[in-house]
């Protein structure tokens, strides 16, 4: 997933302006608009006392702000749509257990990796998103390894929180622990739990791999498993191991 790419792009937030609350954004636009008409605030300006000219300026500013806020809201909608596409691609690849990165992710690459290829496939038939990506391409595209890893971490954290909540609400649970060896030949303990959800559905969830190569004694394994299950009140819920 973290394979280096020859054309790694810089990433930043969608934009400073897009991240502001609406009130701050509107205030900034107002200041910029008023600055275009110095006779509204400059007492020494030759037309400072021209009431009609000042009234016309305020009308133009009002129209400008309405238009700017509308454009801002439209950009927010498109940014959210872009984020939903990125989220869907991440979830799909993770669910299918497919790699994200490619060895050659240059623009003219025949195969730039699953993440980029699936994203391009989705946006290929969305003309609105293609235009939006061209507009913000120098600021954000969402295709770098940093953004991919951030999306994976955010989604995995949400999944863990959901699983933890389900286990906490379950009345009973059983634990499965097994030993496996990774590619570095280190012993790992794979832990899963099986429980009945509050809706009466039988669920089985994987809680992760844990390195036990340093100590595989019974006491060490007991401490590992009970440490993981302690937040779920296992002493009153555990019915099988």
FIKOLZA-1660 file (N, C-alpha, C; in steps of 0.1 Angstrom, whole numbers, plus 5000, padded with zeros to 4 digits):
% residues 241
   i   px   py   pz ch aa at
   1 5008 4988 5000  A  X  N
   1 5000 5000 5000  A  X CA
   1 5008 5012 5000  A  X  C
   2 5020 5012 5006  A  X  N
   2 5029 5023 5007  A  X CA
   2 5040 5023 4997  A  X  C
   3 5038 5016 4986  A  X  N
   3 5049 5016 4976  A  X CA
   3 5051 5030 4971  A  X  C
   4 5063 5034 4969  A  X  N
   4 5066 5047 4965  A  X CA
   4 5062 5049 4950  A  X  C
   5 5057 5061 4946  A  X  N
   5 5053 5063 4933  A  X CA
   5 5062 5074 4927  A  X  C
   6 5065 5073 4914  A  X  N
   6 5073 5083 4908  A  X CA
   6 5067 5097 4906  A  X  C
   7 5054 5098 4907  A  X  N
   7 5048 5111 4905  A  X CA
   7 5039 5114 4917  A  X  C
   8 5044 5111 4929  A  X  N
   8 5036 5114 4941  A  X CA
   8 5032 5129 4941  A  X  C
   9 5019 5132 4943  A  X  N
   9 5015 5145 4942  A  X CA
   9 5014 5151 4956  A  X  C
  10 5016 5164 4958  A  X  N
  10 5013 5171 4971  A  X CA
  10 4999 5171 4974  A  X  C
  11 4995 5170 4986  A  X  N
  11 4981 5170 4990  A  X CA
  11 4979 5181 5001  A  X  C
  12 4968 5187 5001  A  X  N
  12 4964 5196 5012  A  X CA
  12 4949 5196 5014  A  X  C
  13 4944 5203 5022  A  X  N
  13 4930 5204 5024  A  X CA
  13 4924 5210 5012  A  X  C
  14 4910 5207 5010  A  X  N
  14 4903 5212 4998  A  X CA
  14 4906 5226 4995  A  X  C
  15 4906 5234 5006  A  X  N
  15 4910 5248 5005  A  X CA
  15 4908 5255 5018  A  X  C
  16 4916 5265 5021  A  X  N
  16 4914 5272 5033  A  X CA
  16 4900 5278 5034  A  X  C
  17 4896 5283 5022  A  X  N
  17 4883 5290 5022  A  X CA
  17 4871 5280 5024  A  X  C
  18 4873 5268 5018  A  X  N
  18 4863 5258 5019  A  X CA
  18 4862 5252 5033  A  X  C
  19 4872 5254 5042  A  X  N
  19 4872 5248 5055  A  X CA
  19 4866 5258 5065  A  X  C
  20 4864 5270 5061  A  X  N
  20 4859 5280 5071  A  X CA
  20 4844 5278 5074  A  X  C
  21 4840 5282 5086  A  X  N
  21 4825 5282 5088  A  X CA
  21 4819 5293 5079  A  X  C
  22 4806 5291 5076  A  X  N
  22 4800 5300 5067  A  X CA
  22 4801 5315 5071  A  X  C
  23 4799 5317 5084  A  X  N
  23 4800 5331 5089  A  X CA
  23 4813 5338 5086  A  X  C
  24 4824 5331 5088  A  X  N
  24 4837 5336 5086  A  X CA
  24 4839 5338 5071  A  X  C
  25 4834 5329 5063  A  X  N
  25 4835 5330 5048  A  X CA
  25 4828 5342 5043  A  X  C
  26 4816 5345 5048  A  X  N
  26 4808 5356 5044  A  X CA
  26 4815 5369 5048  A  X  C
  27 4820 5369 5060  A  X  N
  27 4827 5381 5065  A  X CA
  27 4839 5384 5056  A  X  C
  28 4847 5374 5052  A  X  N
  28 4858 5376 5044  A  X CA
  28 4854 5382 5030  A  X  C
  29 4843 5376 5024  A  X  N
  29 4839 5381 5011  A  X CA
  29 4834 5395 5012  A  X  C
  30 4827 5399 5023  A  X  N
  30 4822 5412 5025  A  X CA
  30 4834 5422 5026  A  X  C
  31 4845 5419 5033  A  X  N
  31 4856 5428 5034  A  X CA
  31 4863 5429 5020  A  X  C
  32 4864 5418 5013  A  X  N
  32 4870 5419 5000  A  X CA
  32 4862 5428 4990  A  X  C
  33 4848 5426 4991  A  X  N
  33 4839 5434 4982  A  X CA
  33 4840 5449 4986  A  X  C
  34 4840 5452 4998  A  X  N
  34 4840 5467 5003  A  X CA
  34 4853 5473 4998  A  X  C
  35 4864 5466 4999  A  X  N
  35 4877 5471 4995  A  X CA
  35 4877 5476 4981  A  X  C
  36 4868 5471 4973  A  X  N
  36 4868 5474 4959  A  X CA
  36 4861 5488 4957  A  X  C
  37 4855 5493 4967  A  X  N
  37 4848 5506 4967  A  X CA
  37 4854 5515 4978  A  X  C
  38 4865 5521 4976  A  X  N
  38 4872 5529 4987  A  X CA
  38 4864 5541 4992  A  X  C
  39 4855 5546 4983  A  X  N
  39 4847 5558 4987  A  X CA
  39 4836 5554 4997  A  X  C
  40 4835 5541 5000  A  X  N
  40 4825 5537 5011  A  X CA
  40 4831 5540 5025  A  X  C
  41 4844 5540 5026  A  X  N
  41 4850 5541 5039  A  X CA
  41 4861 5551 5040  A  X  C
  42 4866 5556 5028  A  X  N
  42 4877 5566 5028  A  X CA
  42 4871 5580 5029  A  X  C
  43 4872 5587 5040  A  X  N
  43 4866 5600 5042  A  X CA
  43 4873 5610 5033  A  X  C
  44 4885 5608 5028  A  X  N
  44 4891 5618 5019  A  X CA
  44 4888 5616 5005  A  X  C
  45 4881 5605 5002  A  X  N
  45 4878 5602 4988  A  X CA
  45 4868 5613 4982  A  X  C
  46 4870 5617 4969  A  X  N
  46 4863 5628 4964  A  X CA
  46 4848 5626 4962  A  X  C
  47 4844 5613 4962  A  X  N
  47 4829 5610 4960  A  X CA
  47 4824 5604 4973  A  X  C
  48 4831 5606 4984  A  X  N
  48 4827 5599 4997  A  X CA
  48 4812 5604 5001  A  X  C
  49 4809 5616 4997  A  X  N
  49 4796 5622 5001  A  X CA
  49 4785 5620 4991  A  X  C
  50 4788 5612 4980  A  X  N
  50 4779 5610 4969  A  X CA
  50 4770 5598 4974  A  X  C
  51 4758 5601 4979  A  X  N
  51 4749 5591 4985  A  X CA
  51 4744 5581 4974  A  X  C
  52 4741 5586 4962  A  X  N
  52 4736 5577 4952  A  X CA
  52 4746 5567 4947  A  X  C
  53 4759 5572 4946  A  X  N
  53 4770 5563 4942  A  X CA
  53 4772 5552 4952  A  X  C
  54 4772 5556 4965  A  X  N
  54 4774 5547 4976  A  X CA
  54 4763 5537 4977  A  X  C
  55 4750 5541 4975  A  X  N
  55 4739 5532 4975  A  X CA
  55 4740 5522 4964  A  X  C
  56 4745 5526 4952  A  X  N
  56 4746 5517 4941  A  X CA
  56 4758 5507 4944  A  X  C
  57 4768 5511 4950  A  X  N
  57 4779 5503 4954  A  X CA
  57 4774 5492 4964  A  X  C
  58 4766 5496 4974  A  X  N
  58 4761 5486 4983  A  X CA
  58 4752 5476 4976  A  X  C
  59 4744 5480 4966  A  X  N
  59 4736 5471 4959  A  X CA
  59 4744 5461 4951  A  X  C
  60 4755 5465 4945  A  X  N
  60 4764 5457 4938  A  X CA
  60 4771 5447 4947  A  X  C
  61 4775 5451 4959  A  X  N
  61 4781 5443 4969  A  X CA
  61 4771 5432 4973  A  X  C
  62 4759 5436 4975  A  X  N
  62 4749 5426 4979  A  X CA
  62 4747 5415 4969  A  X  C
  63 4746 5419 4956  A  X  N
  63 4745 5409 4945  A  X CA
  63 4757 5400 4944  A  X  C
  64 4769 5406 4947  A  X  N
  64 4782 5398 4946  A  X CA
  64 4782 5388 4957  A  X  C
  65 4778 5392 4969  A  X  N
  65 4778 5382 4980  A  X CA
  65 4768 5371 4978  A  X  C
  66 4756 5374 4973  A  X  N
  66 4747 5363 4970  A  X CA
  66 4752 5353 4960  A  X  C
  67 4759 5359 4950  A  X  N
  67 4765 5350 4940  A  X CA
  67 4776 5342 4945  A  X  C
  68 4785 5348 4954  A  X  N
  68 4796 5341 4959  A  X CA
  68 4792 5330 4969  A  X  C
  69 4782 5333 4977  A  X  N
  69 4778 5323 4987  A  X CA
  69 4772 5311 4979  A  X  C
  70 4764 5314 4969  A  X  N
  70 4759 5303 4960  A  X CA
  70 4769 5294 4954  A  X  C
  71 4780 5301 4949  A  X  N
  71 4791 5293 4943  A  X CA
  71 4798 5285 4954  A  X  C
  72 4800 5291 4966  A  X  N
  72 4807 5284 4977  A  X CA
  72 4799 5272 4981  A  X  C
  73 4786 5273 4982  A  X  N
  73 4777 5261 4986  A  X CA
  73 4778 5251 4975  A  X  C
  74 4779 5255 4962  A  X  N
  74 4780 5245 4951  A  X CA
  74 4793 5238 4952  A  X  C
  75 4804 5245 4955  A  X  N
  75 4817 5238 4957  A  X CA
  75 4817 5228 4968  A  X  C
  76 4810 5232 4979  A  X  N
  76 4809 5223 4991  A  X CA
  76 4802 5210 4987  A  X  C
  77 4791 5211 4979  A  X  N
  77 4784 5200 4975  A  X CA
  77 4792 5190 4966  A  X  C
  78 4800 5196 4957  A  X  N
  78 4809 5188 4948  A  X CA
  78 4820 5182 4956  A  X  C
  79 4825 5189 4966  A  X  N
  79 4836 5184 4974  A  X CA
  79 4831 5172 4982  A  X  C
  80 4819 5173 4987  A  X  N
  80 4813 5161 4995  A  X CA
  80 4811 5149 4985  A  X  C
  81 4806 5152 4973  A  X  N
  81 4804 5142 4963  A  X CA
  81 4818 5135 4960  A  X  C
  82 4828 5143 4959  A  X  N
  82 4841 5137 4956  A  X CA
  82 4846 5128 4968  A  X  C
  83 4844 5133 4980  A  X  N
  83 4848 5125 4992  A  X CA
  83 4840 5112 4992  A  X  C
  84 4827 5112 4988  A  X  N
  84 4819 5100 4988  A  X CA
  84 4824 5090 4978  A  X  C
  85 4829 5095 4967  A  X  N
  85 4835 5086 4957  A  X CA
  85 4848 5080 4962  A  X  C
  86 4856 5088 4969  A  X  N
  86 4869 5083 4975  A  X CA
  86 4866 5072 4985  A  X  C
  87 4856 5075 4993  A  X  N
  87 4852 5066 5004  A  X CA
  87 4847 5053 4998  A  X  C
  88 4839 5053 4988  A  X  N
  88 4833 5041 4982  A  X CA
  88 4844 5033 4976  A  X  C
  89 4854 5039 4969  A  X  N
  89 4865 5031 4963  A  X CA
  89 4873 5025 4974  A  X  C
  90 4876 5032 4985  A  X  N
  90 4884 5026 4996  A  X CA
  90 4876 5014 5002  A  X  C
  91 4863 5016 5005  A  X  N
  91 4855 5005 5011  A  X CA
  91 4855 4993 5001  A  X  C
  92 4853 4995 4988  A  X  N
  92 4853 4984 4979  A  X CA
  92 4865 4976 4979  A  X  C
  93 4877 4983 4977  A  X  N
  93 4890 4976 4977  A  X CA
  93 4893 4968 4990  A  X  C
  94 4889 4974 5001  A  X  N
  94 4891 4968 5014  A  X CA
  94 4883 4955 5015  A  X  C
  95 4870 4957 5011  A  X  N
  95 4861 4945 5012  A  X CA
  95 4865 4934 5003  A  X  C
  96 4870 4937 4991  A  X  N
  96 4875 4926 4982  A  X CA
  96 4889 4922 4984  A  X  C
  97 4896 4928 4995  A  X  N
  97 4910 4925 4998  A  X CA
  97 4919 4927 4986  A  X  C
  98 4918 4938 4980  A  X  N
  98 4926 4941 4968  A  X CA
  98 4936 4952 4972  A  X  C
  99 4948 4951 4966  A  X  N
  99 4958 4961 4968  A  X CA
  99 4954 4975 4963  A  X  C
 100 4959 4986 4969  A  X  N
 100 4955 4999 4965  A  X CA
 100 4965 5005 4955  A  X  C
 101 4978 5004 4958  A  X  N
 101 4988 5011 4950  A  X CA
 101 4993 5003 4938  A  X  C
 102 4999 5011 4928  A  X  N
 102 5004 5005 4916  A  X CA
 102 5019 5008 4916  A  X  C
 103 5027 5000 4908  A  X  N
 103 5041 5002 4907  A  X CA
 103 5044 5014 4898  A  X  C
 104 5035 5017 4889  A  X  N
 104 5037 5029 4880  A  X CA
 104 5024 5037 4880  A  X  C
 105 5024 5048 4887  A  X  N
 105 5012 5056 4888  A  X CA
 105 5013 5069 4880  A  X  C
 106 5022 5069 4870  A  X  N
 106 5023 5081 4861  A  X CA
 106 5010 5083 4853  A  X  C
 107 5009 5095 4848  A  X  N
 107 4997 5098 4841  A  X CA
 107 4994 5089 4829  A  X  C
 108 5004 5085 4822  A  X  N
 108 5002 5077 4810  A  X CA
 108 5005 5062 4813  A  X  C
 109 5004 5058 4825  A  X  N
 109 5006 5044 4829  A  X CA
 109 4995 5035 4824  A  X  C
 110 4998 5023 4819  A  X  N
 110 4988 5014 4815  A  X CA
 110 4979 5009 4826  A  X  C
 111 4986 5007 4838  A  X  N
 111 4979 5003 4850  A  X CA
 111 4984 5011 4862  A  X  C
 112 4977 5021 4867  A  X  N
 112 4982 5029 4877  A  X CA
 112 4978 5025 4891  A  X  C
 113 4973 5012 4893  A  X  N
 113 4969 5007 4906  A  X CA
 113 4954 5007 4907  A  X  C
 114 4949 4998 4916  A  X  N
 114 4935 4996 4917  A  X CA
 114 4927 5009 4922  A  X  C
 115 4933 5016 4931  A  X  N
 115 4926 5028 4937  A  X CA
 115 4924 5038 4926  A  X  C
 116 4934 5042 4918  A  X  N
 116 4933 5052 4908  A  X CA
 116 4924 5047 4896  A  X  C
 117 4926 5034 4893  A  X  N
 117 4918 5029 4881  A  X CA
 117 4903 5028 4885  A  X  C
 118 4900 5024 4897  A  X  N
 118 4885 5023 4900  A  X CA
 118 4880 5037 4902  A  X  C
 119 4887 5046 4907  A  X  N
 119 4883 5060 4909  A  X CA
 119 4880 5066 4895  A  X  C
 120 4890 5064 4886  A  X  N
 120 4888 5069 4872  A  X CA
 120 4876 5063 4865  A  X  C
 121 4873 5050 4868  A  X  N
 121 4862 5044 4862  A  X CA
 121 4849 5050 4867  A  X  C
 122 4848 5053 4880  A  X  N
 122 4836 5059 4885  A  X CA
 122 4834 5073 4880  A  X  C
 123 4844 5081 4879  A  X  N
 123 4843 5095 4875  A  X CA
 123 4842 5097 4860  A  X  C
 124 4845 5086 4852  A  X  N
 124 4846 5087 4838  A  X CA
 124 4832 5091 4832  A  X  C
 125 4821 5087 4838  A  X  N
 125 4808 5090 4833  A  X CA
 125 4801 5101 4841  A  X  C
 126 4809 5108 4849  A  X  N
 126 4804 5119 4857  A  X CA
 126 4810 5132 4852  A  X  C
 127 4804 5139 4843  A  X  N
 127 4810 5151 4837  A  X CA
 127 4812 5162 4847  A  X  C
 128 4802 5163 4856  A  X  N
 128 4803 5173 4866  A  X CA
 128 4815 5172 4875  A  X  C
 129 4818 5159 4879  A  X  N
 129 4830 5156 4887  A  X CA
 129 4843 5158 4879  A  X  C
 130 4843 5155 4867  A  X  N
 130 4855 5157 4858  A  X CA
 130 4858 5172 4858  A  X  C
 131 4848 5180 4856  A  X  N
 131 4851 5195 4856  A  X CA
 131 4855 5200 4869  A  X  C
 132 4850 5194 4880  A  X  N
 132 4853 5199 4893  A  X CA
 132 4868 5195 4896  A  X  C
 133 4872 5183 4892  A  X  N
 133 4885 5178 4894  A  X CA
 133 4896 5187 4887  A  X  C
 134 4892 5191 4875  A  X  N
 134 4900 5200 4867  A  X CA
 134 4902 5213 4874  A  X  C
 135 4891 5218 4881  A  X  N
 135 4892 5231 4888  A  X CA
 135 4900 5230 4900  A  X  C
 136 4900 5219 4908  A  X  N
 136 4907 5219 4920  A  X CA
 136 4920 5210 4919  A  X  C
 137 4923 5206 4907  A  X  N
 137 4934 5196 4905  A  X CA
 137 4947 5200 4911  A  X  C
 138 4950 5213 4911  A  X  N
 138 4963 5218 4917  A  X CA
 138 4962 5219 4932  A  X  C
 139 4950 5217 4938  A  X  N
 139 4949 5218 4953  A  X CA
 139 4947 5204 4959  A  X  C
 140 4938 5196 4952  A  X  N
 140 4934 5184 4958  A  X CA
 140 4929 5174 4948  A  X  C
 141 4933 5162 4948  A  X  N
 141 4927 5152 4939  A  X CA
 141 4923 5139 4947  A  X  C
 142 4929 5137 4958  A  X  N
 142 4925 5126 4967  A  X CA
 142 4931 5113 4963  A  X  C
 143 4941 5113 4954  A  X  N
 143 4947 5100 4949  A  X CA
 143 4961 5097 4954  A  X  C
 144 4966 5105 4963  A  X  N
 144 4980 5102 4968  A  X CA
 144 4979 5091 4978  A  X  C
 145 4991 5086 4981  A  X  N
 145 4992 5075 4991  A  X CA
 145 4988 5080 5005  A  X  C
 146 4991 5093 5008  A  X  N
 146 4987 5099 5021  A  X CA
 146 4972 5099 5023  A  X  C
 147 4965 5103 5013  A  X  N
 147 4950 5104 5013  A  X CA
 147 4944 5090 5014  A  X  C
 148 4950 5081 5006  A  X  N
 148 4945 5067 5007  A  X CA
 148 4947 5061 5021  A  X  C
 149 4958 5063 5027  A  X  N
 149 4960 5058 5040  A  X CA
 149 4951 5065 5051  A  X  C
 150 4949 5078 5049  A  X  N
 150 4940 5085 5058  A  X CA
 150 4926 5079 5057  A  X  C
 151 4921 5076 5045  A  X  N
 151 4908 5071 5043  A  X CA
 151 4907 5057 5049  A  X  C
 152 4917 5049 5047  A  X  N
 152 4917 5035 5053  A  X CA
 152 4917 5036 5068  A  X  C
 153 4924 5045 5074  A  X  N
 153 4924 5047 5089  A  X CA
 153 4911 5051 5094  A  X  C
 154 4905 5061 5087  A  X  N
 154 4892 5066 5091  A  X CA
 154 4881 5056 5091  A  X  C
 155 4881 5048 5080  A  X  N
 155 4871 5038 5078  A  X CA
 155 4873 5027 5088  A  X  C
 156 4885 5023 5090  A  X  N
 156 4888 5012 5099  A  X CA
 156 4885 5016 5113  A  X  C
 157 4887 5028 5117  A  X  N
 157 4883 5033 5130  A  X CA
 157 4868 5033 5132  A  X  C
 158 4861 5037 5122  A  X  N
 158 4846 5036 5123  A  X CA
 158 4841 5022 5124  A  X  C
 159 4848 5013 5117  A  X  N
 159 4844 4998 5118  A  X CA
 159 4846 4993 5132  A  X  C
 160 4858 4996 5137  A  X  N
 160 4861 4992 5151  A  X CA
 160 4851 4997 5161  A  X  C
 161 4848 5010 5160  A  X  N
 161 4839 5016 5169  A  X CA
 161 4825 5009 5168  A  X  C
 162 4821 5006 5156  A  X  N
 162 4808 4999 5154  A  X CA
 162 4808 4985 5160  A  X  C
 163 4819 4978 5158  A  X  N
 163 4821 4964 5164  A  X CA
 163 4821 4965 5179  A  X  C
 164 4829 4974 5184  A  X  N
 164 4830 4975 5199  A  X CA
 164 4816 4978 5205  A  X  C
 165 4808 4987 5198  A  X  N
 165 4795 4990 5203  A  X CA
 165 4786 4978 5203  A  X  C
 166 4787 4970 5193  A  X  N
 166 4778 4958 5192  A  X CA
 166 4782 4948 5203  A  X  C
 167 4795 4946 5205  A  X  N
 167 4800 4937 5215  A  X CA
 167 4795 4941 5229  A  X  C
 168 4796 4954 5231  A  X  N
 168 4793 4960 5244  A  X CA
 168 4778 4958 5247  A  X  C
 169 4770 4958 5237  A  X  N
 169 4755 4957 5238  A  X CA
 169 4751 4942 5239  A  X  C
 170 4760 4933 5235  A  X  N
 170 4756 4919 5235  A  X CA
 170 4755 4914 5249  A  X  C
 171 4746 4904 5251  A  X  N
 171 4744 4898 5264  A  X CA
 171 4755 4887 5267  A  X  C
 172 4758 4880 5256  A  X  N
 172 4768 4869 5258  A  X CA
 172 4778 4869 5246  A  X  C
 173 4790 4864 5248  A  X  N
 173 4800 4863 5238  A  X CA
 173 4809 4851 5240  A  X  C
 174 4815 4847 5229  A  X  N
 174 4825 4836 5229  A  X CA
 174 4837 4841 5221  A  X  C
 175 4848 4836 5225  A  X  N
 175 4861 4840 5220  A  X CA
 175 4868 4829 5213  A  X  C
 176 4874 4833 5201  A  X  N
 176 4882 4823 5194  A  X CA
 176 4896 4829 5193  A  X  C
 177 4906 4821 5197  A  X  N
 177 4920 4825 5196  A  X CA
 177 4928 4815 5189  A  X  C
 178 4936 4819 5179  A  X  N
 178 4944 4809 5172  A  X CA
 178 4958 4815 5169  A  X  C
 179 4967 4806 5167  A  X  N
 179 4981 4810 5164  A  X CA
 179 4984 4809 5150  A  X  C
 180 4991 4820 5145  A  X  N
 180 4995 4820 5130  A  X CA
 180 5008 4826 5129  A  X  C
 181 5015 4825 5118  A  X  N
 181 5028 4830 5116  A  X CA
 181 5028 4840 5104  A  X  C
 182 5034 4852 5106  A  X  N
 182 5034 4862 5095  A  X CA
 182 5045 4859 5085  A  X  C
 183 5047 4868 5076  A  X  N
 183 5057 4866 5065  A  X CA
 183 5071 4867 5071  A  X  C
 184 5073 4873 5083  A  X  N
 184 5086 4875 5090  A  X CA
 184 5088 4863 5099  A  X  C
 185 5079 4853 5099  A  X  N
 185 5080 4841 5108  A  X CA
 185 5078 4845 5122  A  X  C
 186 5071 4855 5125  A  X  N
 186 5068 4859 5139  A  X CA
 186 5054 4853 5143  A  X  C
 187 5053 4848 5155  A  X  N
 187 5041 4842 5159  A  X CA
 187 5031 4853 5163  A  X  C
 188 5018 4851 5158  A  X  N
 188 5008 4861 5161  A  X CA
 188 4995 4854 5166  A  X  C
 189 4988 4860 5175  A  X  N
 189 4976 4855 5180  A  X CA
 189 4964 4862 5173  A  X  C
 190 4956 4854 5166  A  X  N
 190 4945 4860 5159  A  X CA
 190 4933 4858 5168  A  X  C
 191 4926 4869 5171  A  X  N
 191 4915 4869 5181  A  X CA
 191 4902 4873 5174  A  X  C
 192 4891 4865 5176  A  X  N
 192 4878 4868 5170  A  X CA
 192 4868 4866 5181  A  X  C
 193 4856 4872 5180  A  X  N
 193 4846 4870 5190  A  X CA
 193 4833 4867 5182  A  X  C
 194 4825 4859 5189  A  X  N
 194 4812 4855 5183  A  X CA
 194 4801 4859 5194  A  X  C
 195 4791 4865 5189  A  X  N
 195 4780 4870 5198  A  X CA
 195 4767 4872 5191  A  X  C
 196 4757 4874 5199  A  X  N
 196 4743 4877 5194  A  X CA
 196 4741 4891 5195  A  X  C
 197 4737 4898 5184  A  X  N
 197 4735 4912 5185  A  X CA
 197 4722 4915 5192  A  X  C
 198 4719 4928 5195  A  X  N
 198 4706 4931 5202  A  X CA
 198 4694 4929 5193  A  X  C
 199 4697 4927 5180  A  X  N
 199 4686 4924 5170  A  X CA
 199 4684 4909 5168  A  X  C
 200 4692 4901 5176  A  X  N
 200 4690 4886 5176  A  X CA
 200 4698 4880 5165  A  X  C
 201 4708 4887 5158  A  X  N
 201 4716 4882 5148  A  X CA
 201 4729 4877 5153  A  X  C
 202 4733 4865 5148  A  X  N
 202 4746 4859 5152  A  X CA
 202 4757 4866 5144  A  X  C
 203 4767 4872 5151  A  X  N
 203 4778 4879 5145  A  X CA
 203 4791 4873 5149  A  X  C
 204 4800 4873 5140  A  X  N
 204 4814 4869 5143  A  X CA
 204 4823 4880 5137  A  X  C
 205 4832 4886 5146  A  X  N
 205 4840 4897 5142  A  X CA
 205 4855 4894 5146  A  X  C
 206 4863 4898 5137  A  X  N
 206 4878 4896 5139  A  X CA
 206 4883 4909 5146  A  X  C
 207 4890 4907 5157  A  X  N
 207 4895 4918 5164  A  X CA
 207 4910 4922 5162  A  X  C
 208 4917 4913 5154  A  X  N
 208 4930 4917 5150  A  X CA
 208 4941 4906 5153  A  X  C
 209 4953 4909 5148  A  X  N
 209 4965 4900 5150  A  X CA
 209 4973 4907 5161  A  X  C
 210 4979 4899 5170  A  X  N
 210 4987 4904 5181  A  X CA
 210 5000 4896 5182  A  X  C
 211 5011 4903 5182  A  X  N
 211 5024 4897 5182  A  X CA
 211 5027 4890 5195  A  X  C
 212 5029 4877 5195  A  X  N
 212 5032 4870 5207  A  X CA
 212 5045 4862 5206  A  X  C
 213 5053 4866 5197  A  X  N
 213 5066 4859 5194  A  X CA
 213 5075 4860 5206  A  X  C
 214 5074 4871 5214  A  X  N
 214 5083 4873 5226  A  X CA
 214 5079 4864 5237  A  X  C
 215 5067 4861 5239  A  X  N
 215 5062 4853 5250  A  X CA
 215 5049 4845 5246  A  X  C
 216 5050 4832 5245  A  X  N
 216 5038 4824 5242  A  X CA
 216 5033 4815 5253  A  X  C
 217 5037 4819 5265  A  X  N
 217 5033 4811 5277  A  X CA
 217 5018 4813 5279  A  X  C
 218 5012 4804 5287  A  X  N
 218 4998 4805 5290  A  X CA
 218 4994 4818 5297  A  X  C
 219 5003 4823 5307  A  X  N
 219 5000 4835 5314  A  X CA
 219 5000 4847 5304  A  X  C
 220 5010 4847 5294  A  X  N
 220 5010 4858 5285  A  X CA
 220 4998 4859 5276  A  X  C
 221 4994 4847 5271  A  X  N
 221 4982 4846 5263  A  X CA
 221 4969 4850 5270  A  X  C
 222 4969 4846 5283  A  X  N
 222 4957 4849 5292  A  X CA
 222 4956 4864 5293  A  X  C
 223 4968 4871 5296  A  X  N
 223 4968 4885 5298  A  X CA
 223 4964 4893 5286  A  X  C
 224 4969 4887 5274  A  X  N
 224 4966 4894 5262  A  X CA
 224 4951 4893 5259  A  X  C
 225 4945 4881 5260  A  X  N
 225 4930 4880 5257  A  X CA
 225 4922 4888 5267  A  X  C
 226 4925 4886 5280  A  X  N
 226 4916 4894 5289  A  X CA
 226 4918 4909 5288  A  X  C
 227 4930 4913 5284  A  X  N
 227 4932 4927 5282  A  X CA
 227 4923 4933 5271  A  X  C
 228 4922 4925 5260  A  X  N
 228 4913 4929 5249  A  X CA
 228 4899 4929 5253  A  X  C
 229 4895 4919 5261  A  X  N
 229 4880 4917 5264  A  X CA
 229 4876 4925 5276  A  X  C
 230 4885 4931 5284  A  X  N
 230 4881 4938 5296  A  X CA
 230 4870 4949 5293  A  X  C
 231 4872 4957 5283  A  X  N
 231 4862 4968 5280  A  X CA
 231 4848 4962 5277  A  X  C
 232 4846 4949 5275  A  X  N
 232 4833 4943 5271  A  X CA
 232 4827 4935 5282  A  X  C
 233 4832 4937 5294  A  X  N
 233 4826 4930 5306  A  X CA
 233 4826 4915 5304  A  X  C
 234 4837 4910 5300  A  X  N
 234 4838 4895 5296  A  X CA
 234 4835 4886 5308  A  X  C
 235 4838 4891 5320  A  X  N
 235 4836 4882 5332  A  X CA
 235 4821 4878 5334  A  X  C
 236 4812 4887 5329  A  X  N
 236 4798 4884 5331  A  X CA
 236 4791 4879 5318  A  X  C
 237 4799 4881 5306  A  X  N
 237 4793 4877 5293  A  X CA
 237 4799 4865 5287  A  X  C
 238 4811 4861 5290  A  X  N
 238 4819 4851 5283  A  X CA
 238 4812 4837 5286  A  X  C
 239 4809 4830 5275  A  X  N
 239 4803 4817 5276  A  X CA
 239 4811 4806 5269  A  X  C
 240 4821 4810 5262  A  X  N
 240 4829 4800 5255  A  X CA
 240 4842 4806 5251  A  X  C
 241 4852 4797 5250  A  X  N
 241 4866 4801 5247  A  X CA
 241 4872 4790 5238  A  X  C
% end
